[in-house]
């Protein structure tokens, strides 16, 4: 039997993702699992490098607020990256490590594209829209009464 196993342990971060694959396993289930692994890695990679993604996310949220979610807007907002304000905010997310600027810029672009509702890559959300039986797990937490 085939399987996809991912195990990461680094400075308190632990990620375990396993999928046993049988003849009945559909390709979209494998893709969904791989997307889950990639999403875990993507989120953590920026953090491990020391980029404060919340600074970039807040800035992106502010510049897309009230904007139409279309390609024209995306093009206009990409030009934000060349403005001094955006450069300063993105640099501040690097916490003084200017060599991280290209990586922070990549995060900015990714956050902008996703924030405008475009699919940046094969994600669990995209796959679950196409294949409704694939569900993104809900975050654990308090449940409403009666649930």
N, C-alpha and C positions, 0 to 999 in steps of 0.2 A: 504494500500500500504506500502511496506517495503521501508526502506531507510538506507543509511549509511551517517552519518553526523559527521564531525570532525571539531572542532573549538578549536584553541589554541590562547592564548594571554598571552605573557610573555615578560616583559621588552622591549616593542616596536616590538616584533615579533608577527605577526598576520598571522594565516593560517586558511583558511576556505575551506573545501572540502565537497561537498554534492553530493549525487547521489540518485535519486528516482528510485526505482526498481519496475518494472511491470512484468507481465507474459512474455513480449517480451524481457526483459533484459537478455542478454546471460551471462553465467558464466564468460566468459573471460572479459566482461565489468566490472563485479564486481571485479574480480582479478586485472584488470588494475587500477581501482579506489583505491583499497586497497594498491597496489604497490605505487601509487602516494602519499598516506598518509604516508606510511612507509619511502619513500625517503625523504619527508619533515622532518620527525622526525629524521631520521638518520643524515642528514646534520646538523640539528640544535643542536642535543644532544652533539656532539663533541665541537661545538662552545660554548654552554652554560657552559660546564665543563671547558672551558678555554684552550682547545687544539688548537694550531695554525696549522690547517690542511694544509695550504699552504706550510709550511716548509716540511711536509711529502710528499705532492704531488710533489713538486719540486724535492726532492731527488728521489722519485720513477720514475719520468719522466727521470731523468738523468741515472738511472741504467738500465732502460728498453730500452733506446734509441738504435736503431740498433739491438736489440735482436730479435731472432725468437720467435714468439708467439706460444709456445707449452708447454706441461707439463714438459718436461725436463728442459727448461729454468725456468719455475716457481719453480721447486725444487731447482735449483741452486741459484735463487735469494732469496728464502726464507732463505737460509743459510746466506744471507747478514745480517739478523737480529742479528746474534751472533757476528758480527764484531764491533769493538770499534767505528768506524766512524758512522755506522748506529745507534748504541745505543746512541751516543752523539747527533746525529741529532734528533732522536725521543725524547730524553729527553729534548732537547732545545724547541721542540714543546709543551712541558708540562709547559713551562714558570716557571721553578723552583719548580713545584709541583710534586715531585717524585712519590707520590701515584697515579698519573694519568698515569704512565708508562704502566700498562697493557691495559688501554683503548687506549692509543696512539699506542701501538703495534698492537692492533686489527685494528685500522684505517690503519696502515701501511700495514698489510696483506691484508685488503680489497682493498686498493688502488692498491696494487701490482697485485692482482688477476684480478681486473677490468681493470687495465692498460694493461695487457697482452691479453685482449680481452675475458676473460672467464666470464661467468655469475655467479655472486656470490649468487644471489637469484632470485626470480621471480621479474623482473623489468619491467617497462613500455617498455623499449627498446626491451627486449626479447619478451614480449607479442606482440609488434607491428611487430616484424619480423615474428612471427608465424601467427598472425592475422592482415594482412596489413591494414584493415579498422580501426584499433585502432591507432590513431596518437598521438605522443607525441607533445604537443603544442610547437610552436616555441617561442623563447624569444622575448618579445616586444622590439622594437627599430626602428631605421631608416629603411625605406624601400628603395629599389633601385628605381631609376626613372623608370616609366612605370609600376610599380607593383600595 
